[in-house]
């Protein structure tokens, strides 16, 4: 969870051509599957896609991330550039100590990932729905770990099998003190 304190601010609303005052407020944000679902329900397109987001779409995603109740929408216009960068950095954080040695397997899949796909993965891997409130990157890492652990072991190549058998035979010859 990310907590941001927005000080008393005044900004100019170009739509209404008026100055708007925002009272000091602390808001709590969570980049989670719940936030992603809310945003995709409104915009009807994948958030995790490669398409650039408009400033309105980004601002609306931040609104979806707010877990506090009764936060006025105009508070998002009072965010400073530094706070917007802080939110962007929070969204990009790994939030886990898990690392993967094979990066190429993640890039092979060209499937468009939506919130429903992630919920499907959670159901098929028996991940409890409480995890939908986790940081999204942490949840995606858990899904990847579960997929890897549940995958059947890779078959050994012909050369690997021959090499392993030669090592086993050599060890047995030495143990039994024979030549073959």
Secondary structure, 3 states (H helix, E strand, C coil): CEEEEECCEEEEECCCCEEEEECCEEEEECCCHHHHHHHHHHHCCCCCCCCCCCHHHHHHHHHHHECCCCCCHHHHHHCCHHHHHHHHHHHHCCCCCCCCCCCHHHHHCCCCCCHHHHHHHHHHCCCCHHHHHCCHHHHHHHHHHHHHHHCCCCCCCHHHHHHHHHHHHHHHHHHHCCCC
